């Protein structure tokens, strides 16, 4: 990792989507909470990107919660977006629309971040991201033992 930005040599990173963070923070003891704990403390590691951080932080109400989570998020590997990220995201969006599927700009961009960095995306938002797997090289992380 160089300056907090993962390099291609960083193995075992998983980009965690907002839906997983929400479940992790709101449901201690859930299956998602257990998998996130495993990822945080295991060989696979949690990574984030700007849009995910923004979505999580803008939903918090308490200034204390914001400060605490900002500190924790700041310590995670971070995937920046580049012009190429947006070119890829626009292509994903167009492919989904051409196939008559629902497309969301933010979701297409998060998918593009995962694809560019060759990491799986961990999400509960399968309605949006499973079709993206069909039109792109997006891979999804699943909880071990579950399909």
Secondary structure as the mmCIF struct_conf table of DSSP 4:
data_model
#
loop_
_struct_conf.conf_type_id
_struct_conf.id
_struct_conf.beg_label_comp_id
_struct_conf.beg_label_asym_id
_struct_conf.beg_label_seq_id
_struct_conf.end_label_comp_id
_struct_conf.end_label_asym_id
_struct_conf.end_label_seq_id
STRN STRN1 UNK A 2 UNK A 2
TURN_TY1_P TURN_TY1_P1 UNK A 3 UNK A 4
STRN STRN2 UNK A 5 UNK A 5
TURN_TY1_P TURN_TY1_P2 UNK A 8 UNK A 9
TURN_TY1_P TURN_TY1_P3 UNK A 11 UNK A 12
STRN STRN3 UNK A 13 UNK A 16
HELX_LH_PP_P HELX_LH_PP_P1 UNK A 17 UNK A 17
HELX_RH_AL_P HELX_RH_AL_P1 UNK A 18 UNK A 26
TURN_TY1_P TURN_TY1_P4 UNK A 28 UNK A 29
BEND BEND1 UNK A 30 UNK A 30
HELX_RH_AL_P HELX_RH_AL_P2 UNK A 31 UNK A 41
BEND BEND2 UNK A 42 UNK A 44
STRN STRN4 UNK A 45 UNK A 49
HELX_RH_AL_P HELX_RH_AL_P3 UNK A 50 UNK A 58
TURN_TY1_P TURN_TY1_P5 UNK A 59 UNK A 59
HELX_RH_AL_P HELX_RH_AL_P4 UNK A 63 UNK A 74
TURN_TY1_P TURN_TY1_P6 UNK A 75 UNK A 75
BEND BEND3 UNK A 76 UNK A 76
STRN STRN5 UNK A 77 UNK A 79
HELX_RH_AL_P HELX_RH_AL_P5 UNK A 83 UNK A 98
TURN_TY1_P TURN_TY1_P7 UNK A 99 UNK A 100
HELX_RH_AL_P HELX_RH_AL_P6 UNK A 105 UNK A 116
TURN_TY1_P TURN_TY1_P8 UNK A 117 UNK A 118
STRN STRN6 UNK A 120 UNK A 122
BEND BEND4 UNK A 124 UNK A 124
HELX_RH_AL_P HELX_RH_AL_P7 UNK A 126 UNK A 135
BEND BEND5 UNK A 136 UNK A 136
STRN STRN7 UNK A 140 UNK A 140
TURN_TY1_P TURN_TY1_P9 UNK A 144 UNK A 145
#
